Amino acid sequence: MTQDLSARAAAVLYKNQETCLLLRSTKVRLILVYRPPDKSCAEFLKEFSSLLELTSTVSSALVITGDFNLHLDVPNDSYTQRFCAIIESVGFRQHVHQPTHNKGHTLDLVLSRNTDNIIASTHVDNDVCISDQSLIECVLNVRLPQLPTKTISFRPMRSIDMDLRGKKARTCSVREQIADCNGDKRSLFCLIGDLTG
């Protein structure tokens, strides 16, 4: 992408970080979001909507995560409803469906585009609390790169007539043996194996 989202989004979000990861053979753009709880929800939603519009040109898989400080566990909250409408309107979904805060609210989110299918699963680990919030474990769908295959052929040792090999080596010079191969690469290769074996 030619434009840098973090430069454009600096005014959009109160604090953010954008990075691009190459996980095996999958390129993932990761945007981290933090909205302090004392900042305006209405302003944040407007600016977050602008960020999502900017991400529409990102061709790689996209994951947006962080502490949004919105109570997504309260479906009747007007800001929660607006937030959900915004992410649905641009084809995103939210993957965390458990409380992430010690007071029972879902404030920390993991978002991805519906079309990316990059999130395999998320898990909130309440046993690992960082400050007043829990750790979110997120498993990504990434494929192993296709490795090239290499075929190796060899001659089984049982097919070598050891007596004949010794006689031929004693009765013919190396030049004569090379000449007997008539330029056939496979025969030359076998001869080298016989002489060095």
N, CA and C atoms as an extended XYZ file, in Angstrom:
591
Properties=species:S:1:pos:R:3:atomname:S:1:resname:S:1:resid:I:1 pbc="F F F"
N         0.844       -1.167        0.000 N   MET     1
C         0.000        0.000        0.000 CA  MET     1
C         0.888        1.228        0.000 C   MET     1
N         0.547        2.226       -0.791 N   THR     2
C         1.420        3.373       -0.923 CA  THR     2
C         1.253        4.362        0.218 C   THR     2
N         0.052        4.534        0.735 N   GLN     3
C        -0.088        5.470        1.846 CA  GLN     3
C         0.092        4.752        3.169 C   GLN     3
N         0.712        5.409        4.107 N   ASP     4
C         0.980        4.825        5.412 CA  ASP     4
C        -0.221        5.091        6.310 C   ASP     4
N        -0.894        4.016        6.720 N   LEU     5
C        -2.085        4.168        7.550 CA  LEU     5
C        -1.762        4.803        8.888 C   LEU     5
N        -0.614        4.486        9.466 N   SER     6
C        -0.321        5.028       10.783 CA  SER     6
C        -0.170        6.548       10.732 C   SER     6
N         0.363        7.076        9.655 N   ALA     7
C         0.473        8.534        9.544 CA  ALA     7
C        -0.906        9.171        9.410 C   ALA     7
N        -1.768        8.564        8.587 N   ARG     8
C        -3.116        9.094        8.397 CA  ARG     8
C        -3.973        8.875        9.631 C   ARG     8
N        -3.750        7.761       10.336 N   ALA     9
C        -4.601        7.419       11.463 CA  ALA     9
C        -4.158        8.083       12.759 C   ALA     9
N        -3.012        8.761       12.744 N   ALA    10
C        -2.521        9.392       13.974 CA  ALA    10
C        -3.544       10.374       14.522 C   ALA    10
N        -4.220       11.065       13.651 N   ALA    11
C        -5.251       11.987       14.108 CA  ALA    11
C        -6.570       11.257       14.345 C   ALA    11
N        -6.686       10.064       13.803 N   VAL    12
C        -7.937        9.324       13.885 CA  VAL    12
C        -8.115        8.677       15.253 C   VAL    12
N        -7.067        8.063       15.766 N   LEU    13
C        -7.162        7.364       17.036 CA  LEU    13
C        -6.286        8.036       18.069 C   LEU    13
N        -6.668        7.893       19.290 N   TYR    14
C        -5.934        8.573       20.352 CA  TYR    14
C        -4.532        8.022       20.501 C   TYR    14
N        -4.405        6.722       20.434 N   LYS    15
C        -3.086        6.080       20.403 CA  LYS    15
C        -3.241        4.884       19.494 C   LYS    15
N        -2.302        4.686       18.599 N   ASN    16
C        -2.376        3.505       17.736 CA  ASN    16
C        -0.987        3.088       17.315 C   ASN    16
N        -0.918        1.887       16.836 N   GLN    17
C         0.330        1.351       16.306 CA  GLN    17
C        -0.053        0.449       15.149 C   GLN    17
N         0.653        0.587       14.047 N   GLU    18
C         0.399       -0.255       12.889 CA  GLU    18
C         1.693       -0.949       12.514 C   GLU    18
N         1.577       -2.218       12.166 N   THR    19
C         2.739       -2.954       11.714 CA  THR    19
C         2.287       -4.002       10.710 C   THR    19
N         3.227       -4.486        9.936 N   CYS    20
C         2.918       -5.521        8.967 CA  CYS    20
C         3.768       -6.738        9.300 C   CYS    20
N         3.117       -7.879        9.440 N   LEU    21
C         3.808       -9.109        9.805 CA  LEU    21
C         3.785      -10.079        8.636 C   LEU    21
N         4.841      -10.852        8.486 N   LEU    22
C         4.843      -11.935        7.517 CA  LEU    22
C         4.926      -13.224        8.323 C   LEU    22
N         3.779      -13.912        8.431 N   LEU    23
C         3.685      -15.135        9.215 CA  LEU    23
C         3.624      -16.309        8.253 C   LEU    23
N         4.717      -17.050        8.209 N   ARG    24
C         4.872      -18.122        7.233 CA  ARG    24
C         4.695      -17.516        5.862 C   ARG    24
N         3.634      -17.857        5.140 N   SER    25
C         3.471      -17.281        3.804 CA  SER    25
C         2.314      -16.284        3.752 C   SER    25
N         1.796      -15.884        4.910 N   THR    26
C         0.646      -14.986        4.969 CA  THR    26
C         1.071      -13.619        5.492 C   THR    26
N         0.745      -12.571        4.731 N   LYS    27
C         1.037      -11.214        5.159 CA  LYS    27
C        -0.167      -10.688        5.941 C   LYS    27
N         0.078      -10.187        7.152 N   VAL    28
C        -0.988       -9.699        8.022 CA  VAL    28
C        -0.647       -8.275        8.459 C   VAL    28
N        -1.563       -7.346        8.217 N   ARG    29
C        -1.409       -5.989        8.732 CA  ARG    29
C        -2.116       -5.945       10.082 C   ARG    29
N        -1.397       -5.516       11.110 N   LEU    30
C        -1.901       -5.486       12.478 CA  LEU    30
C        -1.978       -4.039       12.939 C   LEU    30
N        -3.166       -3.632       13.372 N   ILE    31
C        -3.356       -2.279       13.903 CA  ILE    31
C        -3.795       -2.410       15.352 C   ILE    31
N        -3.034       -1.782       16.248 N   LEU    32
C        -3.348       -1.787       17.674 CA  LEU    32
C        -4.009       -0.466       18.045 C   LEU    32
N        -5.080       -0.560       18.816 N   VAL    33
C        -5.873        0.618       19.164 CA  VAL    33
C        -5.973        0.731       20.682 C   VAL    33
N        -5.861        1.949       21.180 N   TYR    34
C        -6.169        2.221       22.586 CA  TYR    34
C        -6.980        3.509       22.653 C   TYR    34
N        -8.171        3.412       23.248 N   ARG    35
C        -8.987        4.602       23.497 CA  ARG    35
C        -9.081        4.788       24.998 C   ARG    35
N        -8.473        5.849       25.515 N   PRO    36
C        -8.587        6.102       26.957 CA  PRO    36
C       -10.056        6.266       27.347 C   PRO    36
N       -10.444        5.772       28.526 N   PRO    37
C       -11.850        5.807       28.912 CA  PRO    37
C       -12.420        7.217       29.067 C   PRO    37
N       -11.551        8.197       29.254 N   ASP    38
C       -12.064        9.563       29.443 CA  ASP    38
C       -12.224       10.324       28.128 C   ASP    38
N       -11.930        9.709       27.003 N   LYS    39
C       -12.089       10.361       25.701 CA  LYS    39
C       -13.493       10.122       25.164 C   LYS    39
N       -13.978       11.028       24.384 N   SER    40
C       -15.336       11.008       23.844 CA  SER    40
C       -15.587        9.777       22.967 C   SER    40
N       -16.635        9.021       23.301 N   CYS    41
C       -17.012        7.852       22.484 CA  CYS    41
C       -17.492        8.295       21.106 C   CYS    41
N       -18.268        9.354       21.061 N   ALA    42
C       -18.811        9.829       19.781 CA  ALA    42
C       -17.686       10.216       18.830 C   ALA    42
N       -16.702       10.952       19.334 N   GLU    43
C       -15.566       11.369       18.512 CA  GLU    43
C       -14.755       10.144       18.066 C   GLU    43
N       -14.528        9.219       19.011 N   PHE    44
C       -13.791        8.003       18.684 CA  PHE    44
C       -14.486        7.225       17.574 C   PHE    44
N       -15.793        7.042       17.660 N   LEU    45
C       -16.517        6.273       16.658 CA  LEU    45
C       -16.425        6.925       15.283 C   LEU    45
N       -16.477        8.236       15.244 N   LYS    46
C       -16.339        8.952       13.969 CA  LYS    46
C       -14.946        8.708       13.376 C   LYS    46
N       -13.935        8.844       14.212 N   GLU    47
C       -12.560        8.673       13.750 CA  GLU    47
C       -12.239        7.207       13.430 C   GLU    47
N       -12.798        6.289       14.196 N   PHE    48
C       -12.578        4.870       13.927 CA  PHE    48
C       -13.228        4.482       12.602 C   PHE    48
N       -14.368        5.045       12.322 N   SER    49
C       -15.027        4.799       11.040 CA  SER    49
C       -14.135        5.259        9.884 C   SER    49
N       -13.478        6.405       10.049 N   SER    50
C       -12.545        6.900        9.023 CA  SER    50
C       -11.366        5.948        8.843 C   SER    50
N       -10.872        5.407        9.946 N   LEU    51
C        -9.771        4.443        9.858 CA  LEU    51
C       -10.201        3.213        9.068 C   LEU    51
N       -11.390        2.715        9.328 N   LEU    52
C       -11.868        1.531        8.613 CA  LEU    52
C       -12.006        1.808        7.125 C   LEU    52
N       -12.410        3.005        6.768 N   GLU    53
C       -12.471        3.369        5.351 CA  GLU    53
C       -11.083        3.348        4.723 C   GLU    53
N       -10.081        3.837        5.454 N   LEU    54
C        -8.703        3.810        4.945 CA  LEU    54
C        -8.210        2.382        4.727 C   LEU    54
N        -8.648        1.460        5.562 N   THR    55
C        -8.170        0.077        5.456 CA  THR    55
C        -8.805       -0.669        4.286 C   THR    55
N        -9.783       -0.079        3.643 N   SER    56
C       -10.446       -0.782        2.532 CA  SER    56
C        -9.488       -1.041        1.374 C   SER    56
N        -8.399       -0.291        1.284 N   THR    57
C        -7.428       -0.484        0.202 CA  THR    57
C        -6.304       -1.446        0.577 C   THR    57
N        -6.283       -1.927        1.813 N   VAL    58
C        -5.243       -2.849        2.258 CA  VAL    58
C        -5.530       -4.228        1.665 C   VAL    58
N        -4.574       -4.753        0.902 N   SER    59
C        -4.794       -6.045        0.249 CA  SER    59
C        -4.445       -7.229        1.144 C   SER    59
N        -3.569       -7.016        2.114 N   SER    60
C        -3.192       -8.124        2.997 CA  SER    60
C        -4.298       -8.370        4.020 C   SER    60
N        -4.213       -9.495        4.708 N   ALA    61
C        -5.147       -9.772        5.803 CA  ALA    61
C        -4.992       -8.665        6.841 C   ALA    61
N        -6.067       -8.347        7.524 N   LEU    62
C        -6.063       -7.212        8.447 CA  LEU    62
C        -6.654       -7.624        9.782 C   LEU    62
N        -5.931       -7.311       10.866 N   VAL    63
C        -6.416       -7.548       12.224 CA  VAL    63
C        -6.289       -6.238       12.983 C   VAL    63
N        -7.388       -5.805       13.593 N   ILE    64
C        -7.393       -4.615       14.440 CA  ILE    64
C        -7.719       -5.088       15.845 C   ILE    64
N        -6.868       -4.745       16.782 N   THR    65
C        -7.055       -5.220       18.148 CA  THR    65
C        -6.661       -4.141       19.137 C   THR    65
N        -7.121       -4.269       20.354 N   GLY    66
C        -6.718       -3.336       21.385 CA  GLY    66
C        -7.804       -3.103       22.415 C   GLY    66
N        -7.567       -2.074       23.228 N   ASP    67
C        -8.479       -1.683       24.300 CA  ASP    67
C        -9.336       -0.540       23.790 C   ASP    67
N       -10.569       -0.853       23.402 N   PHE    68
C       -11.477        0.137       22.827 CA  PHE    68
C       -12.266        0.876       23.905 C   PHE    68
N       -12.274        0.343       25.116 N   ASN    69
C       -13.023        0.930       26.224 CA  ASN    69
C       -14.473        1.219       25.860 C   ASN    69
N       -15.067        0.306       25.112 N   LEU    70
C       -16.503        0.304       24.845 CA  LEU    70
C       -17.063       -0.954       25.495 C   LEU    70
N       -18.241       -0.882       26.066 N   HIS    71
C       -18.829       -2.040       26.738 CA  HIS    71
C       -19.624       -2.858       25.726 C   HIS    71
N       -18.908       -3.710       24.977 N   LEU    72
C       -19.587       -4.507       23.960 CA  LEU    72
C       -20.491       -5.579       24.561 C   LEU    72
N       -20.359       -5.822       25.851 N   ASP    73
C       -21.225       -6.789       26.524 CA  ASP    73
C       -22.573       -6.173       26.904 C   ASP    73
N       -22.753       -4.889       26.656 N   VAL    74
C       -24.016       -4.199       26.958 CA  VAL    74
C       -24.670       -3.842       25.619 C   VAL    74
N       -25.497       -4.744       25.052 N   PRO    75
C       -26.029       -4.540       23.709 CA  PRO    75
C       -26.970       -3.337       23.575 C   PRO    75
N       -27.552       -2.879       24.665 N   ASN    76
C       -28.468       -1.737       24.596 CA  ASN    76
C       -27.753       -0.392       24.634 C   ASN    76
N       -26.459       -0.388       24.916 N   ASP    77
C       -25.689        0.851       24.958 CA  ASP    77
C       -25.638        1.465       23.554 C   ASP    77
N       -25.933        2.742       23.440 N   SER    78
C       -26.000        3.386       22.115 CA  SER    78
C       -24.641        3.378       21.410 C   SER    78
N       -23.555        3.548       22.163 N   TYR    79
C       -22.226        3.519       21.539 CA  TYR    79
C       -21.873        2.108       21.063 C   TYR    79
N       -22.263        1.103       21.832 N   THR    80
C       -22.046       -0.285       21.408 CA  THR    80
C       -22.810       -0.561       20.119 C   THR    80
N       -24.049       -0.112       20.054 N   GLN    81
C       -24.861       -0.315       18.855 CA  GLN    81
C       -24.247        0.393       17.647 C   GLN    81
N       -23.790        1.616       17.834 N   ARG    82
C       -23.162        2.358       16.732 CA  ARG    82
C       -21.868        1.678       16.285 C   ARG    82
N       -21.057        1.242       17.261 N   PHE    83
C       -19.801        0.570       16.947 CA  PHE    83
C       -20.077       -0.691       16.128 C   PHE    83
N       -21.012       -1.512       16.585 N   CYS    84
C       -21.335       -2.755       15.863 CA  CYS    84
C       -21.867       -2.456       14.467 C   CYS    84
N       -22.662       -1.413       14.325 N   ALA    85
C       -23.183       -1.040       13.001 CA  ALA    85
C       -22.049       -0.600       12.077 C   ALA    85
N       -21.085        0.133       12.625 N   ILE    86
C       -19.944        0.604       11.822 CA  ILE    86
C       -19.130       -0.577       11.307 C   ILE    86
N       -18.759       -1.490       12.207 N   ILE    87
C       -17.898       -2.597       11.761 CA  ILE    87
C       -18.650       -3.535       10.805 C   ILE    87
N       -19.937       -3.733       11.028 N   GLU    88
C       -20.716       -4.572       10.114 CA  GLU    88
C       -20.861       -3.922        8.747 C   GLU    88
N       -20.990       -2.597        8.719 N   SER    89
C       -21.198       -1.897        7.442 CA  SER    89
C       -19.988       -1.984        6.514 C   SER    89
N       -18.811       -2.181        7.081 N   VAL    90
C       -17.602       -2.287        6.259 CA  VAL    90
C       -17.082       -3.728        6.180 C   VAL    90
N       -17.893       -4.682        6.635 N   GLY    91
C       -17.537       -6.088        6.486 CA  GLY    91
C       -16.545       -6.615        7.502 C   GLY    91
N       -16.540       -6.051        8.703 N   PHE    92
C       -15.681       -6.546        9.777 CA  PHE    92
C       -16.521       -7.319       10.781 C   PHE    92
N       -15.834       -8.137       11.558 N   ARG    93
C       -16.504       -8.784       12.678 CA  ARG    93
C       -15.598       -8.761       13.893 C   ARG    93
N       -16.239       -8.897       15.053 N   GLN    94
C       -15.571       -8.832       16.338 CA  GLN    94
C       -15.515      -10.253       16.887 C   GLN    94
N       -14.338      -10.688       17.368 N   HIS    95
C       -14.128      -12.089       17.736 CA  HIS    95
C       -14.110      -12.373       19.230 C   HIS    95
N       -14.108      -11.371       20.090 N   VAL    96
C       -14.037      -11.602       21.538 CA  VAL    96
C       -15.453      -11.525       22.107 C   VAL    96
N       -15.872      -12.610       22.753 N   HIS    97
C       -17.249      -12.671       23.255 CA  HIS    97
C       -17.302      -13.032       24.738 C   HIS    97
N       -16.244      -12.705       25.449 N   GLN    98
C       -16.169      -12.941       26.891 CA  GLN    98
C       -15.703      -11.652       27.555 C   GLN    98
N       -15.968      -11.483       28.840 N   PRO    99
C       -15.452      -10.307       29.541 CA  PRO    99
C       -13.921      -10.287       29.532 C   PRO    99
N       -13.365       -9.105       29.315 N   THR   100
C       -11.911       -8.942       29.304 CA  THR   100
C       -11.439       -8.046       30.450 C   THR   100
N       -12.388       -7.511       31.209 N   HIS   101
C       -12.088       -6.585       32.302 CA  HIS   101
C       -12.514       -7.224       33.615 C   HIS   101
N       -11.809       -6.905       34.688 N   ASN   102
C       -12.122       -7.532       35.976 CA  ASN   102
C       -13.491       -7.131       36.520 C   ASN   102
N       -14.131       -6.143       35.924 N   LYS   103
C       -15.489       -5.759       36.342 CA  LYS   103
C       -16.544       -6.406       35.438 C   LYS   103
N       -16.117       -7.346       34.586 N   GLY   104
C       -17.063       -8.127       33.806 CA  GLY   104
C       -17.438       -7.553       32.452 C   GLY   104
N       -16.737       -6.548       31.968 N   HIS   105
C       -17.068       -5.946       30.677 CA  HIS   105
C       -16.122       -6.436       29.580 C   HIS   105
N       -16.602       -6.381       28.352 N   THR   106
C       -15.788       -6.720       27.179 CA  THR   106
C       -15.303       -5.413       26.559 C   THR   106
N       -14.069       -5.043       26.885 N   LEU   107
C       -13.488       -3.772       26.436 CA  LEU   107
C       -12.403       -3.985       25.380 C   LEU   107
N       -11.756       -5.138       25.441 N   ASP   108
C       -10.633       -5.446       24.548 CA  ASP   108
C       -11.164       -6.304       23.412 C   ASP   108
N       -10.834       -5.918       22.191 N   LEU   109
C       -11.459       -6.530       21.029 CA  LEU   109
C       -10.424       -7.018       20.023 C   LEU   109
N       -10.840       -7.961       19.198 N   VAL   110
C       -10.073       -8.422       18.043 CA  VAL   110
C       -11.029       -8.370       16.861 C   VAL   110
N       -10.683       -7.562       15.860 N   LEU   111
C       -11.527       -7.384       14.679 CA  LEU   111
C       -10.792       -7.874       13.442 C   LEU   111
N       -11.553       -8.394       12.496 N   SER   112
C       -10.981       -8.760       11.198 CA  SER   112
C       -12.074       -8.643       10.143 C   SER   112
N       -11.638       -8.568        8.885 N   ARG   113
C       -12.621       -8.543        7.801 CA  ARG   113
C       -13.235       -9.930        7.652 C   ARG   113
N       -14.513       -9.973        7.337 N   ASN   114
C       -15.189      -11.254        7.122 CA  ASN   114
C       -14.527      -12.057        6.018 C   ASN   114
N       -14.020      -11.390        5.002 N   THR   115
C       -13.443      -12.069        3.841 CA  THR   115
C       -12.043      -12.614        4.088 C   THR   115
N       -11.349      -12.126        5.110 N   ASP   116
C        -9.971      -12.560        5.360 CA  ASP   116
C        -9.885      -13.961        5.954 C   ASP   116
N       -10.830      -14.349        6.788 N   ASN   117
C       -10.798      -15.649        7.461 CA  ASN   117
C        -9.437      -15.884        8.116 C   ASN   117
N        -8.891      -14.854        8.747 N   ILE   118
C        -7.552      -14.934        9.343 CA  ILE   118
C        -7.594      -15.389       10.802 C   ILE   118
N        -8.704      -15.162       11.508 N   ILE   119
C        -8.798      -15.514       12.919 CA  ILE   119
C        -9.364      -16.921       13.054 C   ILE   119
N        -8.568      -17.838       13.599 N   ALA   120
C        -9.044      -19.202       13.842 CA  ALA   120
C        -9.837      -19.264       15.140 C   ALA   120
N        -9.317      -18.608       16.187 N   SER   121
C       -10.007      -18.614       17.476 CA  SER   121
C        -9.429      -17.522       18.376 C   SER   121
N       -10.228      -17.156       19.376 N   THR   122
C        -9.751      -16.256       20.430 CA  THR   122
C       -10.146      -16.873       21.770 C   THR   122
N        -9.339      -16.574       22.769 N   HIS   123
C        -9.609      -17.078       24.115 CA  HIS   123
C        -9.179      -16.012       25.115 C   HIS   123
N       -10.053      -15.714       26.043 N   VAL   124
C        -9.725      -14.768       27.110 CA  VAL   124
C        -9.207      -15.572       28.285 C   VAL   124
N        -7.970      -15.307       28.682 N   ASP   125
C        -7.341      -16.013       29.795 CA  ASP   125
C        -7.439      -15.135       31.036 C   ASP   125
N        -8.431      -15.437       31.882 N   ASN   126
C        -8.647      -14.640       33.090 CA  ASN   126
C        -7.607      -14.909       34.165 C   ASN   126
N        -6.819      -15.969       33.991 N   ASP   127
C        -5.768      -16.267       34.964 CA  ASP   127
C        -4.546      -15.382       34.752 C   ASP   127
N        -4.416      -14.823       33.569 N   VAL   128
C        -3.297      -13.924       33.270 CA  VAL   128
C        -3.886      -12.524       33.124 C   VAL   128
N        -3.843      -11.772       34.179 N   CYS   129
C        -4.391      -10.412       34.154 CA  CYS   129
C        -3.256       -9.408       34.078 C   CYS   129
N        -3.365       -8.532       33.123 N   ILE   130
C        -2.412       -7.439       32.992 CA  ILE   130
C        -3.182       -6.209       33.444 C   ILE   130
N        -2.810       -5.643       34.545 N   SER   131
C        -3.539       -4.556       35.215 CA  SER   131
C        -4.942       -5.057       35.550 C   SER   131
N        -5.957       -4.365       35.109 N   ASP   132
C        -7.331       -4.766       35.417 CA  ASP   132
C        -7.971       -5.521       34.255 C   ASP   132
N        -7.139       -5.926       33.286 N   GLN   133
C        -7.664       -6.600       32.102 CA  GLN   133
C        -6.978       -7.938       31.883 C   GLN   133
N        -7.693       -8.819       31.205 N   SER   134
C        -7.202      -10.176       30.955 CA  SER   134
C        -6.437      -10.244       29.646 C   SER   134
N        -5.683      -11.303       29.522 N   LEU   135
C        -4.931      -11.579       28.303 CA  LEU   135
C        -5.868      -12.203       27.275 C   LEU   135
N        -5.778      -11.755       26.033 N   ILE   136
C        -6.538      -12.363       24.948 CA  ILE   136
C        -5.555      -13.135       24.072 C   ILE   136
N        -5.807      -14.411       23.920 N   GLU   137
C        -4.997      -15.240       23.032 CA  GLU   137
C        -5.750      -15.357       21.710 C   GLU   137
N        -5.038      -15.159       20.632 N   CYS   138
C        -5.654      -15.167       19.308 CA  CYS   138
C        -4.844      -16.092       18.405 C   CYS   138
N        -5.507      -17.080       17.816 N   VAL   139
C        -4.850      -18.006       16.908 CA  VAL   139
C        -5.217      -17.601       15.485 C   VAL   139
N        -4.194      -17.418       14.649 N   LEU   140
C        -4.411      -16.991       13.269 CA  LEU   140
C        -4.353      -18.179       12.318 C   LEU   140
N        -5.159      -18.105       11.265 N   ASN   141
C        -5.107      -19.094       10.186 CA  ASN   141
C        -3.992      -18.692        9.227 C   ASN   141
N        -2.857      -19.338        9.338 N   VAL   142
C        -1.771      -19.090        8.392 CA  VAL   142
C        -1.325      -20.435        7.832 C   VAL   142
N        -1.048      -20.448        6.549 N   ARG   143
C        -0.651      -21.677        5.880 CA  ARG   143
C         0.865      -21.798        5.831 C   ARG   143
N         1.324      -23.031        5.879 N   LEU   144
C         2.755      -23.274        5.675 CA  LEU   144
C         3.086      -22.978        4.222 C   LEU   144
N         4.233      -22.400        3.968 N   PRO   145
C         4.604      -22.160        2.569 CA  PRO   145
C         4.814      -23.485        1.838 C   PRO   145
N         4.525      -23.478        0.562 N   GLN   146
C         4.716      -24.668       -0.265 CA  GLN   146
C         6.217      -24.850       -0.508 C   GLN   146
N         6.758      -25.917       -0.006 N   LEU   147
C         8.187      -26.168       -0.162 CA  LEU   147
C         8.438      -26.917       -1.466 C   LEU   147
N         9.537      -26.607       -2.143 N   PRO   148
C         9.835      -27.328       -3.391 CA  PRO   148
C        10.210      -28.782       -3.081 C   PRO   148
N         9.843      -29.665       -3.999 N   THR   149
C        10.217      -31.070       -3.822 CA  THR   149
C        11.444      -31.373       -4.671 C   THR   149
N        12.249      -32.298       -4.199 N   LYS   150
C        13.463      -32.665       -4.901 CA  LYS   150
C        13.507      -34.192       -4.995 C   LYS   150
N        13.712      -34.699       -6.182 N   THR   151
C        13.802      -36.134       -6.396 CA  THR   151
C        15.272      -36.541       -6.445 C   THR   151
N        15.614      -37.526       -5.654 N   ILE   152
C        16.987      -38.036       -5.619 CA  ILE   152
C        16.928      -39.492       -6.049 C   ILE   152
N        17.701      -39.833       -7.075 N   SER   153
C        17.751      -41.231       -7.500 CA  SER   153
C        19.131      -41.792       -7.160 C   SER   153
N        19.160      -43.051       -6.881 N   PHE   154
C        20.420      -43.704       -6.540 CA  PHE   154
C        20.354      -45.145       -7.018 C   PHE   154
N        21.506      -45.754       -7.049 N   ARG   155
C        21.605      -47.144       -7.477 CA  ARG   155
C        21.709      -48.004       -6.224 C   ARG   155
N        20.832      -49.007       -6.106 N   PRO   156
C        20.916      -49.885       -4.927 CA  PRO   156
C        22.246      -50.631       -4.910 C   PRO   156
N        22.848      -50.758       -3.781 N   MET   157
C        24.144      -51.432       -3.639 CA  MET   157
C        24.069      -52.894       -4.082 C   MET   157
N        22.927      -53.531       -3.918 N   ARG   158
C        22.792      -54.955       -4.290 CA  ARG   158
C        22.958      -55.166       -5.795 C   ARG   158
N        22.674      -54.121       -6.592 N   SER   159
C        22.750      -54.280       -8.046 CA  SER   159
C        24.178      -54.171       -8.578 C   SER   159
N        25.121      -53.856       -7.725 N   ILE   160
C        26.511      -53.719       -8.157 CA  ILE   160
C        27.212      -55.073       -8.033 C   ILE   160
N        27.791      -55.510       -9.125 N   ASP   161
C        28.559      -56.759       -9.124 CA  ASP   161
C        29.964      -56.412       -8.637 C   ASP   161
N        30.214      -56.682       -7.366 N   MET   162
C        31.484      -56.291       -6.754 CA  MET   162
C        32.678      -57.005       -7.395 C   MET   162
N        32.515      -58.265       -7.791 N   ASP   163
C        33.622      -58.994       -8.423 CA  ASP   163
C        33.965      -58.367       -9.765 C   ASP   163
N        32.938      -58.066      -10.565 N   LEU   164
C        33.150      -57.481      -11.880 CA  LEU   164
C        33.781      -56.094      -11.744 C   LEU   164
N        33.346      -55.347      -10.765 N   ARG   165
C        33.895      -54.009      -10.542 CA  ARG   165
C        35.396      -54.078      -10.290 C   ARG   165
N        35.798      -54.998       -9.457 N   GLY   166
C        37.221      -55.146       -9.148 CA  GLY   166
C        38.033      -55.595      -10.350 C   GLY   166
N        37.487      -56.544      -11.132 N   LYS   167
C        38.200      -57.032      -12.326 CA  LYS   167
C        38.355      -55.929      -13.342 C   LYS   167
N        37.260      -55.183      -13.574 N   LYS   168
C        37.297      -54.133      -14.585 CA  LYS   168
C        38.286      -53.045      -14.176 C   LYS   168
N        38.315      -52.719      -12.906 N   ALA   169
C        39.227      -51.680      -12.431 CA  ALA   169
C        40.671      -52.118      -12.576 C   ALA   169
N        40.915      -53.438      -12.422 N   ARG   170
C        42.291      -53.911      -12.533 CA  ARG   170
C        42.726      -54.076      -13.981 C   ARG   170
N        41.804      -54.407      -14.879 N   THR   171
C        42.200      -54.718      -16.251 CA  THR   171
C        42.131      -53.524      -17.190 C   THR   171
N        41.396      -52.482      -16.822 N   CYS   172
C        41.242      -51.313      -17.709 CA  CYS   172
C        41.758      -50.062      -17.016 C   CYS   172
N        42.292      -49.173      -17.821 N   SER   173
C        42.675      -47.876      -17.266 CA  SER   173
C        41.414      -47.025      -17.093 C   SER   173
N        41.514      -45.964      -16.320 N   VAL   174
C        40.383      -45.062      -16.109 CA  VAL   174
C        39.951      -44.467      -17.447 C   VAL   174
N        40.926      -44.146      -18.319 N   ARG   175
C        40.576      -43.592      -19.637 CA  ARG   175
C        39.735      -44.568      -20.445 C   ARG   175
N        40.124      -45.839      -20.399 N   GLU   176
C        39.359      -46.843      -21.150 CA  GLU   176
C        37.941      -46.982      -20.598 C   GLU   176
N        37.834      -46.922      -19.281 N   GLN   177
C        36.511      -47.047      -18.673 CA  GLN   177
C        35.631      -45.844      -19.033 C   GLN   177
N        36.213      -44.641      -19.053 N   ILE   178
C        35.458      -43.445      -19.448 CA  ILE   178
C        35.049      -43.561      -20.911 C   ILE   178
N        35.953      -44.041      -21.750 N   ALA   179
C        35.642      -44.215      -23.171 CA  ALA   179
C        34.506      -45.218      -23.350 C   ALA   179
N        34.473      -46.280      -22.535 N   ASP   180
C        33.407      -47.278      -22.616 CA  ASP   180
C        32.035      -46.675      -22.316 C   ASP   180
N        31.996      -45.581      -21.604 N   CYS   181
C        30.712      -44.948      -21.253 CA  CYS   181
C        30.102      -44.215      -22.449 C   CYS   181
N        30.875      -43.956      -23.488 N   ASN   182
C        30.404      -43.284      -24.711 CA  ASN   182
C        29.676      -41.967      -24.434 C   ASN   182
N        30.109      -41.222      -23.429 N   GLY   183
C        29.511      -39.916      -23.121 CA  GLY   183
C        28.175      -39.987      -22.406 C   GLY   183
N        27.714      -41.185      -22.085 N   ASP   184
C        26.442      -41.330      -21.375 CA  ASP   184
C        26.633      -40.864      -19.921 C   ASP   184
N        25.911      -39.819      -19.542 N   LYS   185
C        26.100      -39.222      -18.210 CA  LYS   185
C        25.783      -40.204      -17.091 C   LYS   185
N        24.744      -40.987      -17.268 N   ARG   186
C        24.381      -41.941      -16.227 CA  ARG   186
C        25.494      -42.983      -16.035 C   ARG   186
N        26.057      -43.453      -17.156 N   SER   187
C        27.158      -44.423      -17.073 CA  SER   187
C        28.389      -43.795      -16.430 C   SER   187
N        28.675      -42.538      -16.789 N   LEU   188
C        29.818      -41.845      -16.183 CA  LEU   188
C        29.615      -41.691      -14.682 C   LEU   188
N        28.399      -41.333      -14.295 N   PHE   189
C        28.090      -41.161      -12.881 CA  PHE   189
C        28.301      -42.495      -12.132 C   PHE   189
N        27.825      -43.586      -12.733 N   CYS   190
C        28.007      -44.908      -12.108 CA  CYS   190
C        29.489      -45.272      -12.027 C   CYS   190
N        30.227      -44.950      -13.065 N   LEU   191
C        31.658      -45.242      -13.079 CA  LEU   191
C        32.361      -44.496      -11.958 C   LEU   191
N        32.048      -43.227      -11.803 N   ILE   192
C        32.666      -42.434      -10.725 CA  ILE   192
C        32.328      -43.044       -9.378 C   ILE   192
N        31.078      -43.477       -9.230 N   GLY   193
C        30.685      -44.128       -7.998 CA  GLY   193
C        31.460      -45.408       -7.766 C   GLY   193
N        31.663      -46.167       -8.843 N   ASP   194
C        32.418      -47.418       -8.723 CA  ASP   194
C        33.869      -47.162       -8.341 C   ASP   194
N        34.460      -46.162       -8.945 N   LEU   195
C        35.883      -45.895       -8.697 CA  LEU   195
C        36.150      -45.286       -7.336 C   LEU   195
N        35.173      -44.518       -6.842 N   THR   196
C        35.383      -43.849       -5.553 CA  THR   196
C        34.735      -44.612       -4.404 C   THR   196
N        33.897      -45.573       -4.734 N   GLY   197
C        33.121      -46.298       -3.727 CA  GLY   197
C        33.948      -47.128       -2.855 C   GLY   197
